[in-house]
Amino acid sequence: MTLINFEKKDGIAFVTMCNGGNPHNLQFAKEMDAILDQVASDSEVSSMILTSSDSKSFSVGIDVDWIGKKFQDQSFDDIKEFMYTMNSVFKKLILLPVPSIAAINGHAFGNGAIISCACDFRFMRSDRGFFCFPEVNLGIPFLPGMLAFVKKAIPRYKFNEMYLSGRRVGAPELFEHHVIEKASADMTELENDAVEFAKTFTKKKGIFGKMKERLYKDVIAVIDHEDPPVIDSLKLFITD
């Protein structure tokens, strides 16, 4: 079963998560990682839109049933491979040599919200869906790399409040605090807004990629050097 669809139209790469609530597990990470390679290398692509086919959710985040079963079975190598592959996904999104636009069509929780923050721009429908970081309630602290790049998408003062409270936030509030480009009225408007915005970009990949590489050099350094000790130790949950 394919978890992510990829198609092109008029220079736009449409990457659509298509597995219900789109939980993130190892298969999801591998598929997304491979698709981002296709987007980056395709000379016909000038921008990318990341969205979901589900009518309710953009992505509910980490597949807790999957990771819980892996811990129970002591399949620690699978967990580590998942974490490292997701970091590869985040890095490829951050450094993608074309604009990446998240069209958030429903709930974006945890890793689902985080992956949208790895994109360059975000749009979200205002008639359905919440955006939140529930990790404080689940005992799952962000990896250092996540903290580094999410702050490029959310102003520090707002991220501080959202990260420490786990509060659900809607599109109008996200727009007020400059997290998204627009709070679109409904699904149809969201799709139109994301496409029209994507069409405004016809930048050369070489300069666009180099600018992002230099802009996010410090973020990539954190992912590469500070995340591995946490992942390798499997200190991913805080129980007290």
Secondary structure as a PSIPRED ss2 file (coil, helix, strand):
# PSIPRED VFORMAT (PSIPRED V4.0)

   1 M C   1.000  0.000  0.000
   2 T C   1.000  0.000  0.000
   3 L C   1.000  0.000  0.000
   4 I E   0.000  0.000  1.000
   5 N E   0.000  0.000  1.000
   6 F E   0.000  0.000  1.000
   7 E E   0.000  0.000  1.000
   8 K E   0.000  0.000  1.000
   9 K E   0.000  0.000  1.000
  10 D C   1.000  0.000  0.000
  11 G C   1.000  0.000  0.000
  12 I E   0.000  0.000  1.000
  13 A E   0.000  0.000  1.000
  14 F E   0.000  0.000  1.000
  15 V E   0.000  0.000  1.000
  16 T E   0.000  0.000  1.000
  17 M E   0.000  0.000  1.000
  18 C C   1.000  0.000  0.000
  19 N C   1.000  0.000  0.000
  20 G C   1.000  0.000  0.000
  21 G C   1.000  0.000  0.000
  22 N C   1.000  0.000  0.000
  23 P E   0.000  0.000  1.000
  24 H E   0.000  0.000  1.000
  25 N C   1.000  0.000  0.000
  26 L H   0.000  1.000  0.000
  27 Q H   0.000  1.000  0.000
  28 F H   0.000  1.000  0.000
  29 A H   0.000  1.000  0.000
  30 K H   0.000  1.000  0.000
  31 E H   0.000  1.000  0.000
  32 M H   0.000  1.000  0.000
  33 D H   0.000  1.000  0.000
  34 A H   0.000  1.000  0.000
  35 I H   0.000  1.000  0.000
  36 L H   0.000  1.000  0.000
  37 D H   0.000  1.000  0.000
  38 Q H   0.000  1.000  0.000
  39 V H   0.000  1.000  0.000
  40 A H   0.000  1.000  0.000
  41 S H   0.000  1.000  0.000
  42 D C   1.000  0.000  0.000
  43 S C   1.000  0.000  0.000
  44 E C   1.000  0.000  0.000
  45 V C   1.000  0.000  0.000
  46 S C   1.000  0.000  0.000
  47 S E   0.000  0.000  1.000
  48 M E   0.000  0.000  1.000
  49 I E   0.000  0.000  1.000
  50 L E   0.000  0.000  1.000
  51 T E   0.000  0.000  1.000
  52 S E   0.000  0.000  1.000
  53 S C   1.000  0.000  0.000
  54 D C   1.000  0.000  0.000
  55 S C   1.000  0.000  0.000
  56 K C   1.000  0.000  0.000
  57 S E   0.000  0.000  1.000
  58 F E   0.000  0.000  1.000
  59 S E   0.000  0.000  1.000
  60 V C   1.000  0.000  0.000
  61 G E   0.000  0.000  1.000
  62 I E   0.000  0.000  1.000
  63 D C   1.000  0.000  0.000
  64 V H   0.000  1.000  0.000
  65 D H   0.000  1.000  0.000
  66 W H   0.000  1.000  0.000
  67 I H   0.000  1.000  0.000
  68 G H   0.000  1.000  0.000
  69 K H   0.000  1.000  0.000
  70 K H   0.000  1.000  0.000
  71 F H   0.000  1.000  0.000
  72 Q H   0.000  1.000  0.000
  73 D C   1.000  0.000  0.000
  74 Q C   1.000  0.000  0.000
  75 S C   1.000  0.000  0.000
  76 F H   0.000  1.000  0.000
  77 D H   0.000  1.000  0.000
  78 D H   0.000  1.000  0.000
  79 I H   0.000  1.000  0.000
  80 K H   0.000  1.000  0.000
  81 E H   0.000  1.000  0.000
  82 F H   0.000  1.000  0.000
  83 M H   0.000  1.000  0.000
  84 Y H   0.000  1.000  0.000
  85 T H   0.000  1.000  0.000
  86 M H   0.000  1.000  0.000
  87 N H   0.000  1.000  0.000
  88 S H   0.000  1.000  0.000
  89 V H   0.000  1.000  0.000
  90 F H   0.000  1.000  0.000
  91 K H   0.000  1.000  0.000
  92 K H   0.000  1.000  0.000
  93 L H   0.000  1.000  0.000
  94 I H   0.000  1.000  0.000
  95 L H   0.000  1.000  0.000
  96 L C   1.000  0.000  0.000
  97 P C   1.000  0.000  0.000
  98 V C   1.000  0.000  0.000
  99 P C   1.000  0.000  0.000
 100 S E   0.000  0.000  1.000
 101 I E   0.000  0.000  1.000
 102 A E   0.000  0.000  1.000
 103 A E   0.000  0.000  1.000
 104 I E   0.000  0.000  1.000
 105 N C   1.000  0.000  0.000
 106 G C   1.000  0.000  0.000
 107 H E   0.000  0.000  1.000
 108 A E   0.000  0.000  1.000
 109 F E   0.000  0.000  1.000
 110 G C   1.000  0.000  0.000
 111 N H   0.000  1.000  0.000
 112 G H   0.000  1.000  0.000
 113 A H   0.000  1.000  0.000
 114 I H   0.000  1.000  0.000
 115 I H   0.000  1.000  0.000
 116 S H   0.000  1.000  0.000
 117 C H   0.000  1.000  0.000
 118 A H   0.000  1.000  0.000
 119 C C   1.000  0.000  0.000
 120 D C   1.000  0.000  0.000
 121 F E   0.000  0.000  1.000
 122 R E   0.000  0.000  1.000
 123 F E   0.000  0.000  1.000
 124 M E   0.000  0.000  1.000
 125 R E   0.000  0.000  1.000
 126 S C   1.000  0.000  0.000
 127 D C   1.000  0.000  0.000
 128 R C   1.000  0.000  0.000
 129 G C   1.000  0.000  0.000
 130 F C   1.000  0.000  0.000
 131 F E   0.000  0.000  1.000
 132 C E   0.000  0.000  1.000
 133 F C   1.000  0.000  0.000
 134 P C   1.000  0.000  0.000
 135 E H   0.000  1.000  0.000
 136 V H   0.000  1.000  0.000
 137 N H   0.000  1.000  0.000
 138 L H   0.000  1.000  0.000
 139 G C   1.000  0.000  0.000
 140 I C   1.000  0.000  0.000
 141 P C   1.000  0.000  0.000
 142 F C   1.000  0.000  0.000
 143 L C   1.000  0.000  0.000
 144 P H   0.000  1.000  0.000
 145 G H   0.000  1.000  0.000
 146 M H   0.000  1.000  0.000
 147 L H   0.000  1.000  0.000
 148 A H   0.000  1.000  0.000
 149 F H   0.000  1.000  0.000
 150 V H   0.000  1.000  0.000
 151 K H   0.000  1.000  0.000
 152 K H   0.000  1.000  0.000
 153 A H   0.000  1.000  0.000
 154 I C   1.000  0.000  0.000
 155 P C   1.000  0.000  0.000
 156 R H   0.000  1.000  0.000
 157 Y H   0.000  1.000  0.000
 158 K H   0.000  1.000  0.000
 159 F H   0.000  1.000  0.000
 160 N H   0.000  1.000  0.000
 161 E H   0.000  1.000  0.000
 162 M H   0.000  1.000  0.000
 163 Y H   0.000  1.000  0.000
 164 L H   0.000  1.000  0.000
 165 S H   0.000  1.000  0.000
 166 G C   1.000  0.000  0.000
 167 R C   1.000  0.000  0.000
 168 R C   1.000  0.000  0.000
 169 V E   0.000  0.000  1.000
 170 G C   1.000  0.000  0.000
 171 A H   0.000  1.000  0.000
 172 P H   0.000  1.000  0.000
 173 E H   0.000  1.000  0.000
 174 L H   0.000  1.000  0.000
 175 F H   0.000  1.000  0.000
 176 E H   0.000  1.000  0.000
 177 H C   1.000  0.000  0.000
 178 H C   1.000  0.000  0.000
 179 V C   1.000  0.000  0.000
 180 I C   1.000  0.000  0.000
 181 E C   1.000  0.000  0.000
 182 K E   0.000  0.000  1.000
 183 A E   0.000  0.000  1.000
 184 S E   0.000  0.000  1.000
 185 A C   1.000  0.000  0.000
 186 D C   1.000  0.000  0.000
 187 M H   0.000  1.000  0.000
 188 T H   0.000  1.000  0.000
 189 E H   0.000  1.000  0.000
 190 L H   0.000  1.000  0.000
 191 E H   0.000  1.000  0.000
 192 N H   0.000  1.000  0.000
 193 D H   0.000  1.000  0.000
 194 A H   0.000  1.000  0.000
 195 V H   0.000  1.000  0.000
 196 E H   0.000  1.000  0.000
 197 F H   0.000  1.000  0.000
 198 A H   0.000  1.000  0.000
 199 K H   0.000  1.000  0.000
 200 T C   1.000  0.000  0.000
 201 F C   1.000  0.000  0.000
 202 T C   1.000  0.000  0.000
 203 K C   1.000  0.000  0.000
 204 K C   1.000  0.000  0.000
 205 K H   0.000  1.000  0.000
 206 G H   0.000  1.000  0.000
 207 I H   0.000  1.000  0.000
 208 F H   0.000  1.000  0.000
 209 G H   0.000  1.000  0.000
 210 K H   0.000  1.000  0.000
 211 M H   0.000  1.000  0.000
 212 K H   0.000  1.000  0.000
 213 E H   0.000  1.000  0.000
 214 R H   0.000  1.000  0.000
 215 L H   0.000  1.000  0.000
 216 Y C   1.000  0.000  0.000
 217 K H   0.000  1.000  0.000
 218 D H   0.000  1.000  0.000
 219 V H   0.000  1.000  0.000
 220 I H   0.000  1.000  0.000
 221 A H   0.000  1.000  0.000
 222 V H   0.000  1.000  0.000
 223 I H   0.000  1.000  0.000
 224 D H   0.000  1.000  0.000
 225 H H   0.000  1.000  0.000
 226 E C   1.000  0.000  0.000
 227 D H   0.000  1.000  0.000
 228 P H   0.000  1.000  0.000
 229 P H   0.000  1.000  0.000
 230 V H   0.000  1.000  0.000
 231 I H   0.000  1.000  0.000
 232 D H   0.000  1.000  0.000
 233 S H   0.000  1.000  0.000
 234 L C   1.000  0.000  0.000
 235 K C   1.000  0.000  0.000
 236 L C   1.000  0.000  0.000
 237 F C   1.000  0.000  0.000
 238 I C   1.000  0.000  0.000
 239 T C   1.000  0.000  0.000
 240 D C   1.000  0.000  0.000
